[in-house]
């Protein structure tokens, strides 16, 4: 009879596995690599996840939830003007990326490139996360429009999508260069031009 699932083991697989996938890429590691890093027998993996692709969807959710928990409140801080909140949010993301000397990039962007054509589960999760991110930014943009800090003619949802796309481009370039130059250009040049 199989042993009952242990939530601590599942949590460890997600946390450690997310780091392994972020460091090596989804296709650059196998279930054995993930379970070894987590100190869990390989066979136990499938007690918690139906497939490696379902695992990818769950680590993406875990990754974004971590960002929302740590940096999401910035976007809702009414003491700060809406456009300044957006800039502060992206500065916090850039600070996260700097901890790896920009070598890891954004897990959402990385797995978008790696899995969007290979895994329906991961693609669906990526679309859902991008929609959540876009809506959080769009809410700030609409508030800025209401306060006459942003042109009301701009579509807030489309502008939020463009901001995310620009940031993901900076994250990809930063990963390639292993430097913060692209992030700096995003923050100092691209973001101010988009949000006027």
Secondary structure, 3 states (H helix, E strand, C coil): CCCCCCHHHHHHHHHHHHHHHHHHCCCCCCHHHHHHHHCCCHHHHHHHCCCHHHHHHHHHHHHHHHHHHHHHHHHCCCCCCHHHHHHHHHHHHHHHHHCCCCCCCCHHHHHHHHHCCCCHHHHHHHHHHHHHHHHHHHHHHHHHHHCCCCCCCCCHHHHHHHHHHHHHHHHHHHHHHCCCHHHHHHHHHHHHHHCC
